Amino acid sequence: MTKNQHTLKKACYFQGKGLHTGTYSHMKVMPAPADTGIVFRRTDLRSKPVIEAIAENVSNTARSTTISHNEAVVVTIEHLMSAFTGLGIDNAIVELDNIEVPILDGSARFYIEAIERDGIQDQGVPRKYIDIPESLEIRDDKTGSWVRIEPAAAPSADITVDFNSKILGIQSAHWDQSTDYANEIGICRTFVFFHEIEYLFRNNLIKGGDVDNAIVIVEHPVTEEQLSSITYLFNLPELRITDEGYLNNLQLHFPDECGRHKLLDLLGDLRLAGGYLNARITAYKPGHSINTKAAKALRALLK
């Protein structure tokens, strides 16, 4: 188990559109002193306000995780937070000149590659692991989802997802400190079902979505009219459905890439507990809402 806190050796730069708002952002991820944790700074706002990445600051979980404090809001932080966790980054300052973190390819891949390329710095200060005194379980009776956090000597996570989908089936994924996070979890992309797209778009979500930053699963027969509508909404080239049930000529990284992405999200959301959990995490049908509720309940338990 890593004993010390770590930060980046050098600042990393990213730019691109946000998945949900469609706004274009420039983002700078910088080294930070020991015990800083993860903080976001909105450089486009007059006072350049800072938002601490903790569960109490979660303000929206509609298809992504949003944190806010006073007038400052940052949308879709989960993939970057997951990269920090998977790579062992304790402290970082994230500067953003717009409301949403760039989605890039829909995974944590490009964050990981940039941080690993420039290196990670041992800060010589002991890492503050979070040890929990008792088991904690959060359930959502409406969806059947649950997240269980149990005391353990080292962190691990196991998830199972079931979307009642013939294409996806039931998928499971595992992570612990021996897992190659960068190549087995971090590269797994976000996904959406084709029949959800128009509804989400009309409700001011996935305005930056396209076939380059999300896996699109086609579960039901699709009419030419529906294809044309989605093509128009997203200003996309011609759309095709593969024999496997995915939109366009998609090559999955893993047969269970969607399940692994839900694990990516879970690791990012639970980082909002404020640090690294010495806990065994088990989750069924996890999502941003129940993930962040678990992080918030854990912080309340520790207080």
Secondary structure by P-SEA (a helix, b strand, c coil): cccbbbbbcbbbbbbbbbccccccbbbbbbbbcccccbbbbccccccccccccccccccccccbbbbbccccccccaaaaaaaaaaacccbbbbbbcccccccccccaaaaaaaaaaacccccccccbbbbbcbbbbbbccccccbbbbbbccbbbbbbbbbcccccccbbbbbbccccccccccccbbbbbbccaaaaaaaaccccccccccbbbbbcccccaaaaaaaaaaacccbbbbccccccccccccccaaaaaaaaaaaaaaaccccccccbbbbbccccaaaaaaaaaaaaaaac
